[in-house]
Amino acid sequence: MTTIPHWIDGAPATGEDTAPVFNPATGAEQARVVLGGASDVDTAVAAASRAFDTWSESSLTQRTQVMFAFRQLLLDHEEELGRIISAEHGKTVDDARGEIVRGREVVEFACGLGDVLKGGFSDQVSRGVDVHNFRRPLGVVAGITPFNFPAMVPLWMHPIAIATGNAFILKPSERDPSAANFVARLYKKAGLPDGVFNVVHGGKDAVDAILTHPGIRAVSFVGSTPIAKYVHETATAHGKRVQALGGAKNHAVVLPDADLEYAANHITAGAYGSAGERCMAVSVAVAVGDAADGLVQVLERKAREIRVGPGDTPGTDMGPLVTKAAQERVENAVATAAAQGATVVVDGRGLKVEGHEEGFFTGPSLLDHVTAEMDAYKEELFGPVLAIVRAESLDQAIGLINANPYGNGTALFTASGEAARRFQRNVDVGMIGVNVPVPVPMSYYSFGGWKDSLIGDSPIHGPEGIRFYTRPKVVTTRWPRTAQQAAAGFNFPTSS
């Protein structure tokens, strides 16, 4: 049985406690991962602190060269990393490659930080006085990341942190930990000094050690809203900066003037891709007016066409859920929806894949006549379940979205520019798509929702990521001529 170690100070590091890592397609245990705690975090912080002393003084040219080399290695090893992710998460290899591509875009953004980090200069703000500013790294920073994107979400954090001069400690999900170690080896091959990037595996003990450790200056987190609130509260109380991204209930509104085939095609992909285990998954379709019956018909057809199977099998559209518990939770949610009055148009429960009968598979489920009072609407199911809510007007659909406690992503399918403009201005959501089902912004914009989808006010990557991992210095200078010494005054210097 393979044991997946920590990665600290440029080398594997073992531990005594371990937990199983399963293959979701077979249900079999395929490896063990070490579970770290406070002592392992201490060791990683010590290594990162030593590395920070020299890495923070490295030139922008050196950091950029490492990032360019790392970016090329991600490209060269995309297939291998994709298969590692698929084997532990369950998503298709194509989907895994897609998340690597989106993560690599942040590396490409980090390759250009020399321009982004340029400061400002103001000449002669007072007689003989100039002012300039620049940004400095924080020190040792950490990321706590979820199982659903074991490559992409960490890549939204550590390239920017490292390129701005920090040292980074990653605590990935213990459900699919191998991607983190693979990335660590790529960094080493790219020339990153030992200790700048570290991986500590574990559960709550490791998380709490990171949140409270005095040597860690900032924490980035992506996960459920209750844990995001806990992370934000705990880490902030211990004097850290915090990025805490929580859960979601993402709506896709379809107006009567929309192309229903187009809308349904994209909503189906947004709802069932990666088995719905995405914080940006479309989990609610809001059918407005006359669009409802036709939309349901097309969505039903497309849901039934989805090919479910092992993620590494060619032609598979949707793989298994990550754990047996996730499979049971999703199937129980469909049963609860039926009991509460929803119409189960497509029932994915009880699916068995030939040759993989013990895998954590469930098929796509499509629920119609869902109301805002039902659990299927209120809860983030994190599975391949699409709920259809019917609305009489666009304004009613906007009101429904705004009443929801989450505000991560939303989409509108329409041919009307006026409706699109009204929607994007009035909806209380951080990321909006118009005829785009999953509006994840490019790496040079920042990612983050509103309301309970973002705890605090720090989105991730892009310009907000630069600000999060650095702090500004403002310098006021005067270089007087020796022969023209001026007497000190008690007024502000810029008043003269």
C-alpha positions in Angstrom: 0.0 0.0 0.0 1.5 3.4 -1.1 1.8 6.0 1.7 1.6 9.6 0.6 4.0 11.8 2.7 4.2 15.4 3.5 6.6 17.6 1.4 8.7 19.8 3.6 11.9 21.7 2.9 12.1 20.1 -0.6 11.8 16.5 0.4 9.2 13.9 1.5 8.4 13.8 5.2 6.7 10.9 6.9 4.3 10.7 9.8 2.8 8.1 12.1 -1.0 8.6 11.6 -2.5 7.8 8.2 -5.9 7.8 6.6 -7.2 5.9 3.5 -7.4 7.3 0.0 -10.0 5.7 -2.1 -10.5 5.1 -5.8 -14.1 6.5 -6.3 -14.6 4.4 -9.4 -14.0 1.1 -7.6 -14.7 2.0 -4.0 -11.3 0.4 -3.1 -8.6 1.8 -0.9 -5.7 2.6 -3.1 -3.3 4.5 -0.8 -2.7 5.9 2.7 -2.0 9.6 3.4 -0.1 10.8 6.4 -2.1 13.0 8.8 -0.1 15.8 10.2 -0.7 17.9 13.3 0.9 20.8 15.2 4.4 19.4 15.1 4.4 18.9 11.3 3.1 22.5 10.8 5.9 23.7 13.1 8.4 21.9 11.0 7.0 23.3 7.8 6.9 26.9 9.2 10.5 26.6 10.3 11.6 25.5 6.8 9.4 28.1 5.2 10.8 30.9 7.4 14.3 30.0 6.6 13.5 29.9 2.9 11.6 33.2 3.1 14.7 35.1 4.3 16.5 34.5 1.0 13.5 34.1 -1.4 12.1 37.4 -0.4 15.4 39.1 -1.4 15.5 37.3 -4.7 15.2 39.4 -7.9 12.0 39.6 -9.9 13.9 38.1 -12.7 14.7 35.0 -10.7 11.1 34.6 -9.5 9.9 35.0 -13.1 12.3 32.4 -14.4 11.1 29.9 -11.9 7.5 30.6 -12.8 8.1 30.3 -16.5 9.8 26.9 -15.9 7.0 25.8 -13.6 4.4 26.8 -16.2 6.2 24.7 -18.9 6.4 21.7 -16.5 2.7 21.9 -15.9 2.1 21.8 -19.6 4.5 18.9 -20.1 3.0 16.8 -17.3 -0.7 17.8 -17.9 -1.7 14.2 -18.9 0.1 12.6 -15.9 -1.3 15.1 -13.4 -4.8 14.8 -14.9 -4.8 11.0 -14.4 -3.6 11.4 -10.8 -6.5 13.7 -10.1 -9.0 11.4 -11.9 -7.9 8.4 -9.9 -8.4 10.0 -6.5 -11.2 12.5 -7.2 -13.2 10.5 -9.8 -13.7 13.3 -12.4 -12.9 12.5 -16.0 -9.4 12.9 -17.2 -10.5 15.6 -19.6 -12.1 17.5 -16.8 -9.0 17.1 -14.7 -6.9 18.5 -17.6 -9.3 21.4 -17.8 -8.7 22.4 -14.2 -5.0 22.2 -14.7 -5.4 24.6 -17.7 -7.4 27.1 -15.6 -4.8 26.8 -12.8 -1.9 27.3 -15.2 -3.5 30.6 -16.3 -2.8 31.9 -12.8 0.8 30.8 -13.2 0.9 32.8 -16.4 -0.4 35.8 -14.6 2.3 35.3 -12.0 4.9 35.3 -14.7 4.0 38.9 -15.4 4.1 40.2 -11.9 7.1 42.4 -12.6 4.8 44.8 -14.3 2.0 44.5 -11.8 4.3 45.1 -8.8 5.6 48.4 -10.2 5.1 51.1 -7.6 4.3 54.8 -8.1 6.4 57.9 -7.9 5.4 61.5 -7.2 8.1 64.1 -7.9 8.3 67.4 -5.9 5.3 66.9 -3.7 6.9 69.7 -1.6 10.1 71.7 -2.3 12.8 69.1 -2.6 10.5 66.2 -1.4 9.5 63.1 -3.4 7.2 60.2 -2.5 7.3 56.7 -3.9 5.7 53.4 -2.9 6.3 49.7 -3.4 4.9 46.4 -2.1 6.7 43.8 0.1 5.8 40.1 0.8 4.2 39.1 4.1 6.4 36.1 5.0 5.1 32.6 5.5 1.5 32.1 4.2 -0.7 29.1 3.9 -3.5 27.7 1.8 -6.2 25.2 2.9 -7.9 23.8 -0.1 -10.9 21.5 -1.0 -11.1 18.1 -2.7 -13.1 19.2 -5.7 -10.2 20.9 -7.5 -7.0 19.4 -6.1 -4.8 21.2 -8.7 -6.7 24.3 -9.7 -7.7 25.9 -6.4 -4.2 25.6 -4.9 -2.8 27.1 -8.2 -5.1 30.0 -7.6 -3.1 30.7 -4.4 0.6 29.6 -4.4 1.9 31.0 -7.7 0.9 34.5 -6.7 2.1 34.1 -3.2 5.5 32.7 -4.3 6.0 35.1 -7.2 5.5 38.1 -4.8 8.3 36.7 -2.5 6.4 34.7 0.1 7.0 31.1 1.3 3.9 28.9 1.1 2.4 26.0 3.1 -0.4 24.0 1.4 -2.8 21.8 3.4 -4.8 20.0 0.6 -7.8 17.8 1.1 -6.9 14.4 2.5 -9.4 12.8 0.1 -7.2 13.4 -3.0 -3.7 14.5 -1.8 -1.4 13.2 -4.5 -1.7 16.2 -6.8 -0.2 18.5 -4.2 2.9 16.4 -3.9 3.2 16.1 -7.7 3.1 19.9 -8.0 5.7 20.2 -5.2 8.1 18.1 -7.3 7.5 20.2 -10.3 8.4 23.3 -8.4 11.6 21.7 -7.3 12.4 20.8 -10.9 11.6 24.4 -11.9 14.4 25.6 -9.6 12.3 26.9 -6.7 14.5 26.8 -3.5 13.7 24.2 -0.9 11.3 25.4 1.7 9.5 28.0 -0.4 6.7 25.5 -1.2 5.6 22.9 1.4 2.8 20.4 1.7 1.3 19.3 5.1 -1.5 16.7 4.8 -4.1 16.2 7.5 -7.5 17.0 8.9 -8.7 19.4 11.6 -5.6 19.1 13.7 -3.5 20.4 10.8 -6.0 23.1 10.0 -6.2 24.4 13.5 -2.4 24.4 13.8 -2.2 26.6 10.6 -4.9 29.0 11.8 -3.2 29.6 15.2 0.5 29.4 14.3 2.3 32.7 15.1 4.7 32.2 12.2 2.0 32.2 9.5 1.0 35.7 8.4 -2.0 34.9 6.1 -4.4 32.0 5.3 -6.3 31.4 2.1 -9.3 29.0 2.3 -11.8 27.5 -0.1 -14.6 25.2 1.2 -18.0 25.2 2.7 -19.5 28.3 4.3 -19.6 27.0 7.9 -15.9 26.1 7.7 -15.1 29.4 5.9 -16.6 31.3 8.8 -14.6 29.2 11.3 -11.4 29.8 9.4 -12.0 33.5 9.1 -12.9 33.9 12.8 -10.1 31.8 14.1 -7.3 33.0 11.9 -8.3 36.7 12.2 -8.4 36.3 16.0 -4.8 35.2 15.7 -3.7 38.3 13.7 -3.7 36.8 10.2 -5.0 38.0 6.9 -7.7 35.7 5.6 -9.2 34.8 2.3 -12.2 32.6 3.0 -14.4 31.5 0.1 -17.5 29.5 1.0 -20.3 27.7 -0.6 -22.8 28.5 -3.3 -26.2 27.9 -4.8 -25.8 29.1 -8.3 -28.8 30.0 -10.4 -29.1 30.0 -14.2 -32.1 32.1 -15.4 -33.7 31.2 -18.8 -35.9 33.8 -20.4 -38.6 32.9 -23.0 -36.5 34.6 -25.8 -33.5 32.3 -25.1 -32.4 29.6 -27.5 -33.6 26.6 -25.3 -31.3 24.1 -27.0 -28.3 26.3 -26.4 -29.3 27.2 -22.9 -30.1 23.6 -21.9 -26.8 22.3 -23.4 -24.8 24.7 -21.3 -26.8 24.3 -18.2 -26.5 20.5 -18.4 -22.7 20.8 -18.6 -22.7 23.4 -15.8 -24.9 21.2 -13.6 -23.5 17.7 -14.1 -19.9 18.4 -15.1 -17.5 17.0 -12.5 -20.6 15.3 -11.0 -21.7 18.6 -9.7 -18.9 18.9 -7.3 -18.0 22.5 -8.1 -18.6 25.6 -6.1 -19.6 27.2 -9.4 -21.9 24.4 -10.5 -25.3 25.4 -11.8 -27.6 23.8 -9.2 -30.8 25.8 -9.9 -32.4 26.6 -13.3 -35.0 29.4 -13.1 -37.4 29.0 -16.0 -39.2 32.2 -16.6 -42.7 32.2 -18.0 -43.3 30.3 -21.2 -39.7 28.9 -21.2 -40.5 26.4 -18.5 -42.1 23.4 -20.2 -39.8 23.5 -23.2 -36.7 23.9 -21.1 -37.6 20.9 -18.9 -38.1 18.7 -22.0 -34.7 19.6 -23.4 -32.9 19.3 -20.1 -34.5 15.9 -19.5 -33.3 14.7 -22.9 -29.8 15.9 -22.3 -29.6 14.5 -18.8 -30.5 11.1 -20.1 -27.8 11.3 -22.7 -25.0 11.7 -20.2 -22.6 8.8 -20.1 -21.6 7.9 -16.5 -18.5 5.8 -15.9 -14.9 5.7 -14.6 -13.1 8.9 -15.2 -10.3 7.3 -17.1 -12.6 5.6 -19.6 -12.8 7.3 -23.0 -16.3 8.7 -23.8 -17.2 9.2 -20.1 -19.0 12.5 -19.5 -19.4 12.2 -15.7 -17.5 10.1 -13.2 -18.4 9.0 -9.6 -18.7 11.1 -6.5 -15.6 11.4 -4.3 -16.8 9.2 -1.4 -19.5 6.8 -0.4 -20.8 9.3 2.1 -21.2 11.9 -0.7 -23.1 9.4 -2.9 -25.5 8.6 0.0 -26.0 12.2 0.8 -26.9 13.2 -2.8 -29.3 10.2 -3.2 -31.0 11.0 0.1 -31.4 14.6 -1.1 -33.3 13.4 -4.2 -35.6 11.2 -2.0 -36.2 14.2 0.3 -37.1 16.4 -2.7 -39.6 13.9 -3.9 -41.2 13.7 -0.4 -41.4 17.5 -0.3 -43.4 17.7 -3.5 -40.8 18.1 -6.3 -41.2 16.2 -9.5 -38.4 13.8 -10.2 -38.0 14.1 -14.0 -34.8 12.1 -14.1 -33.8 9.9 -11.2 -30.1 9.1 -10.9 -30.3 7.0 -7.8 -29.2 3.4 -7.7 -27.0 3.6 -10.8 -24.6 0.7 -11.2 -21.7 0.8 -13.6 -20.8 -2.6 -15.0 -17.5 -3.8 -13.7 -17.5 -1.0 -11.1 -20.5 -2.0 -9.0 -18.8 -0.8 -5.7 -17.9 2.6 -7.1 -19.5 5.8 -5.8 -21.6 6.4 -8.8 -25.0 8.2 -9.0 -26.6 9.4 -12.2 -27.8 12.9 -13.1 -31.0 13.8 -11.3 -33.4 16.5 -12.6 -36.1 17.9 -10.3 -39.0 20.1 -11.5 -41.5 22.3 -9.6 -38.9 23.0 -6.8 -39.8 25.8 -4.5 -37.6 28.0 -2.3 -38.8 26.3 0.8 -37.6 22.8 -0.2 -34.3 21.4 1.0 -33.2 20.7 -2.6 -33.2 24.5 -3.1 -31.9 25.7 0.2 -28.9 23.3 0.6 -25.7 23.1 -1.4 -26.0 19.4 -2.5 -22.6 19.3 -4.2 -23.7 16.6 -6.6 -25.3 15.9 -10.0 -28.7 17.3 -9.1 -30.4 20.2 -11.0 -33.5 21.8 -9.5 -35.9 23.7 -11.7 -37.8 26.6 -10.2 -40.5 28.4 -12.2 -40.8 32.2 -12.1 -43.3 34.5 -13.8 -40.9 37.3 -14.7 -37.2 38.3 -14.7 -37.8 40.6 -11.8 -39.2 37.7 -9.8 -36.2 35.6 -10.7 -33.8 38.4 -9.6 -35.7 38.6 -6.3 -35.4 34.9 -5.8 -31.6 35.0 -6.3 -31.2 38.1 -4.1 -33.1 36.4 -1.3 -30.8 33.4 -1.3 -28.0 33.6 1.3 -25.3 32.7 -1.2 -24.0 35.0 -3.9 -21.2 33.2 -5.7 -22.2 32.9 -9.4 -25.2 33.3 -11.6 -26.1 33.2 -15.3 -28.8 34.6 -17.6 -29.7 33.1 -20.9 -31.5 35.6 -23.2 -31.4 37.4 -26.5 -32.2 40.7 -24.9 -29.5 43.2 -24.2 -31.9 45.2 -22.0 -32.7 42.2 -19.9 -29.1 41.3 -19.6 -28.1 44.8 -18.5 -31.0 44.9 -15.9 -30.0 41.5 -14.6 -26.3 42.2 -14.2 -26.9 45.5 -12.5 -29.6 44.3 -10.0 -28.6 40.8 -9.0 -26.6 40.5 -5.7 -24.0 38.1 -6.9 -20.3 38.5 -7.3 -19.7 36.7 -10.7 -22.3 36.9 -13.5 -22.5 35.2 -16.8 -24.6 36.3 -19.8 -25.2 33.2 -22.0 -22.2 31.7 -20.1 -23.2 29.1 -17.5 -20.1 29.0 -15.3 -18.7 32.6 -15.1 -15.3 31.9 -13.6 -13.2 35.0 -14.5 -9.8 34.9 -16.2 -6.7 34.9 -13.9 -6.1 38.6 -14.3 -9.5 39.3 -12.7 -10.3 38.2 -9.2 -12.6 35.4 -8.2 -15.0 35.8 -5.3 -18.7 35.9 -4.5 -20.9 38.0 -2.3 -22.9 37.3 0.9 -22.2 33.8 2.4 -20.1 32.8 -0.5 -17.2 35.1 0.6 -16.5 35.6 4.3 -14.6 38.8 4.8 -13.7 41.0 1.8 -10.7 39.3 0.1 -11.3 37.6 -3.3 -8.7 35.3 -4.7 -6.1 35.6 -7.5 -5.9 38.6 -9.9 -5.3 42.1 -8.5 -6.9 41.2 -5.2 -4.5 38.3 -4.9 -1.5 40.6 -5.3 -2.8 42.9 -2.6 -3.6 40.0 -0.3 0.0 38.5 -0.3 1.8 41.8 -0.1 1.7 45.0 1.9 2.6 48.5 0.8 5.4 50.8 1.9 5.3 54.5 1.2 8.6 56.4 1.3 9.0 60.2 1.6 12.5 61.5 0.7 14.4 64.7 0.8 18.0 65.1 -0.3 19.0 68.7 0.7 22.1 70.3 -0.7 24.8 70.7 2.0 25.0 74.4 1.4 21.3 75.0 1.7 20.4 73.4 5.0 16.9 74.3 6.1 15.7 74.6 9.7 13.2 72.0 10.9 9.7 73.3 11.1 6.6 72.1 13.1 4.3 72.2 10.1 3.7 69.4 7.6 6.4 69.5 5.0 4.0 69.4 2.1 2.6 72.8 3.2 5.6 74.5 1.8 
